[in-house]
């Protein structure tokens, strides 16, 4: 496992370990997956979701995992 840190100027209050996923979310509500005309890419994976929420709530966080989705994560700010 390779660690990565983005814009780290302080110690993280929360450090998560695990995989980051790309979720494909239907772009239309109230239809089945088979009926959806398209999908939106969203960052997912429980450890990454926790780190993102901690940061959005004003805390500091870091993720440890493989950087295969790193550029996708960076595109979300």
N, C-alpha and C positions, 0 to 999 in steps of 0.2 A: 504494500500500500504506500502511495506517495502522498505527502501532505502538500497543501497549497494554502497560502495566506494572501488575501487581497487587501490592500490599503491598511495594513496593520501598523498603527501608531501607538496603541495601548494594549494592555493585556486583555484577553478575552474573558468575559464573565462566564460564558458558556462555550464549551468546545464539544462538537458533535463528531461522531465517528460513523462512517458507513457510506452507502452508495447514494449517488445522485442520479435521478431518473429524469427523463423527459416524458411527461404525460401528454396524451393526445385527448383533448377535451372537445366534445361536439360543439360546433359553433351555433347550433340552434337548440333552443330549449324544448322540452316536452316531445322529443322524438327518440326512437330507439337508435342505438349505434348503427344498425344496418340502414336506417332511413336518413341519417345525418348527411347533409350535402358536403360537409367538410369538417375539418378539425383545427383547433388552435393548439400550438405547442405551449406547454407550461412546465416550469421547473417543478420537480416532485421528488419524492423519496423522503421518508420520515425524518432522518437526521438533518437534511437540508431544509425541510419545511420548518423545523424547530429553530434552526439558526436564523433563518429569514425572519420569522416572527419575533424572536428576541431582539433583532436589530430594528425592526419596524416599531417596536415598543420602546425604543430608546436605549436598549442595552447594547453590549458588544458581544460578538460571537465569532467563532471560527469553525471551519469544517475541515475534517481530515478524511481524505478519500482519494480515489484515482481521478486525475484531472481530465478524463475523457469528455466531460460535458462542460468544461471550464468556460469556453467562449460563449456557449449558450447561456450559462448563468450570468456572465458579465453583461450580456445584452439586456438583462432585466434591471441593471443598475444595482 
